[in-house]
Amino acid sequence: MTRYPMTKKGELLLREELKGLKSKDRNEVVKAIAEARELGDLKENAEYHAAKEQQGLIERRIREIETKLADAQVIDIKNIEESGKAIFGTTVELEDLEENKKITFKIVGEDEADAKLGKISFLSPLARNLIGKNQGEEFKVETPGGVKEYLILSVQHIWTLPKNSNKDYKFGDSFSKRAKDLGYRSRSSFKLKEIQEKDKLLLKGMRVLDLGSSPGGWSQVTKEIVGEKGKIISVDLKDMQEIKGVVFIKKDISLIEEADISFEEEFFPFDVVLSDIAPNISGIGSRDQILMINLLEKIIFIIENYLKKGGRVLIKAFQGESLDFITNYMKSRFETVRIRKPNSSRHRSKEYYALGNYLK
């Protein structure tokens, strides 16, 4: 089934257009056809044929809107936690690096797009290359006139908290502050610490592979637990500042080869594989789930090739299809599977962690 992403305003505009087509335009064209009939010979009656053609256009548009509303995926940006990334519904300011000029627009659904009003479709080449990127990043877009380069100056989420959620947000922010106070690089450090306290996933001397490690919060916690005799390899496409005793590989996880991680026999195979990685979200739920599943398939390949028999894994997924996907895989390959939602995750977040115990 084809889904049609749109903003709440876009849905409202379609409903208003549908109402106008049914209550006004449809009646007017029926009246115009009746009046044209009264003029006589229909074969050479230009008014009649024009009215009939207009009636066909109206009915096609009615069917089109009804289909889109029936299969609409209405995305309310206010209900998506702000990440700083350009996603569906955000307003973005760019600098055209060639022409040295600024442009601002909102990423919207296909029917809402109107360049004159500063709204572009999420399917446009510009939006497709932009989605998932952060303020300060540069990116390129291929156009008929050549390659254009842009710099993201700002991403405006326009996110307001729902009623009664201030407490939840402040609760989440308290972990960010605590992480900073304790020297951890991210609030996600507390997610791993909480799961570790409950499940004793990591032990001294273990060999651990940390996927999507940047900025290094999980690697920091892992190093504290496995100690000097433990071995940690951290992998990410983004840079990560050095952590003493942690080997960092800057690489796409899908390109990891045995040569990357077996340069010392002590590292391989791993006792534990960790992954707190997530794709660049767009805000479009169905798309994000597909991207997450694609990422999980790469992680599964790594597990199958680099985790020892009896090893354990902790993998992030989104509530819904991707969580079901990784859970079903783990049930077939691990002795036991547990799903964890750390208290340090914001309650409104859709992230969950699948824990697989003892690879068969």
Buried (B, 14 or more C-beta within 10 A) or exposed (E): EEEBBBBBBBBEBBEEBBEEBBEEBBEBBEEBBEEBEEEEEEEEBEBBBBBBEBBEEBEEBBEEBEEBBEEBBBBEBEEBBBBEBBBBBBBBBBBEEEEEEEBEBBBBBBBBBEEEEEBBBBEBEBBBBBBBBEBEBEBEBEEEEEEBEBBBBBBBBEBEBEEEBEEBBEBBEEBBEBBEEEEBBBBBBBBBBBBBEEBEBBEEEBBBBBBBBBBBBBBBBBBBBBEEEBBBBBBBEEEBEEBEBBBBBEEEBEEBEEEBBEEEEEBBBBBBBBBBBBBBBBBBBBBBBBBBBEBBEBBBEBBEEBBBEEBBBBBBBBBBBBBBBBBEBBEEBBEEBBBBBBEBBBEBBBBBBBBBBEBE
